[in-house]
Amino acid sequence: MENKAGEGKQCIPLLTPYKMGNFQLSHRVVLAPLTRQRSYGNVPQPHAILYYSQRTTKGGLLIAEATVISDTAQGYKDTPGIWTKEQVEAWKPIVNAVHAKGGIFFSQIWHVGRVSNKDFQPNGQDPISSTDKPLKPQIHADGAVAQFKPPRRLTIDEIPQIVNDFRLAARNAIEAGFDGVEIHGAHGYLIDQFMKDQVNDRTDQYGGSLENRCRFALEIVEAVVNEIGADRVGIRLSPFANYMDSRDSNPSALGLYMVESLNKHGIAYCHMIEPRMKTAWEKFECPESLVLMRKAFKGTFMAGGGYDRGDGNKAVVEDRADLVAYGRLFLANPDLPRRFELDAPLNKYNRETFYTSDPVVGYTDYPFLENTA
Ligand SMILES: Cc1cc2nc3c(=O)[nH]c(=O)nc-3n(C[C@H](O)[C@H](O)[C@H](O)COP(=O)(O)O)c2cc1C
């Protein structure tokens, strides 16, 4: 590092450079994928240019908000898509803005499975899943209770179509200019609904054994790798999480099976949610850890969930993660890496505006350090 600020960064583990395959990252503070529900009619909007470029640093890795891969994949209002030409075109200026500032930008590709209802489905059809077991009503961040229609269990013949939708979404992401994709295999959405034994009740080759439950996820990985190249593919997994009634009786075995299988594909990174994030919003002390999975995985390992500055530095020093993803802190602090560098105070996030649709409020109006009185 040539400059003075650079020398200082060497002392802060999170701010040391890291080479992720072909990507030279200048630090390890990653923007976690954050759904913001401001892509009206599933089309990314120009206000996202400012939002993402605010959070871009030269050589920093950003993961875009979960992005819907097809017309059956949506479960929340105004989440962006990447299956139509219009959506791909709308992403381009956003990706260009991130690249103009030297950022590395991955798209998180997403199918919600049964976390949907007829309002979001083509022709009001039932949502699809690994199962026909309904999801219990869920309480949203704003306190509203979301109800779900019982899903329709995918037949074996339909599964290749969904795998193909992930492949096409990855191709579209590259067409839009993204550097790669993160397959959303976490948080109780479709891929997780196949992996977790408390949801998946199939008796065919996609249910039962670990090998069978992980087959769908790994078919998607293979298809996406074949389409865009392994060096552009990451995956997010949350074996320990219970969101959306998606629980597994042996999360360590599930996580280990997945990372060992992923090793065969040589993907860029595996992104795992810390076991302490048993629910979406709270941290719990727990004896489990990701260390076994981190050790077993041969690529870049990214950890996320409940990290602060000290904790993230510790994870890097102790070699428990190569990269650390920050969600709520990065949402509220567009200049988070800079604040970590200076050990500056942080803005507090406002939960009430996480998912509101205003193009500015709670979105691009969190102050930078220079502007904080
Ligand atoms: C507003 C909001 C939106 C989120 N959207 C996504 C998403 O689109 N995809 C995803 O994998 N996780 C999503 N998450 C989870 C975050 O990426 C992250 O894992 C979680 O907030 C825990 O990390 P943190 O303690 O650093 O915030 C979201 C979280 C929040 C607060």
The ligand as a Gaussian input file, in Angstrom:
#p B3LYP/6-31G(d) Opt

LIG

0 1
 C      -33.582000      -4.965000       5.437000
 C      -32.974000      -6.327000       5.286000
 C      -33.091000      -6.987000       4.079000
 C      -32.487000      -8.234000       3.896000
 N      -32.544000      -8.823000       2.669000
 C      -31.832000      -9.948000       2.423000
 C      -31.729000     -10.466000       1.108000
 O      -32.265000      -9.908000       0.133000
 N      -31.022000     -11.612000       0.935000
 C      -30.407000     -12.252000       1.973000
 O      -29.766000     -13.291000       1.772000
 N      -30.456000     -11.749000       3.224000
 C      -31.132000     -10.618000       3.460000
 N      -31.117000     -10.064000       4.716000
 C      -30.230000     -10.631000       5.735000
 C      -28.898000      -9.871000       5.732000
 O      -28.176000     -10.064000       4.536000
 C      -28.000000     -10.312000       6.916000
 O      -27.667000     -11.666000       6.781000
 C      -28.697000     -10.060000       8.232000
 O      -29.166000      -8.725000       8.319000
 C      -27.776000     -10.341000       9.407000
 O      -26.586000      -9.597000       9.273000
 P      -26.350000      -8.212000      10.062000
 O      -26.379000      -8.567000      11.528000
 O      -24.993000      -7.772000       9.589000
 O      -27.444000      -7.285000       9.688000
 C      -31.771000      -8.844000       4.955000
 C      -31.684000      -8.182000       6.185000
 C      -32.258000      -6.937000       6.349000
 C      -32.082000      -6.227000       7.651000

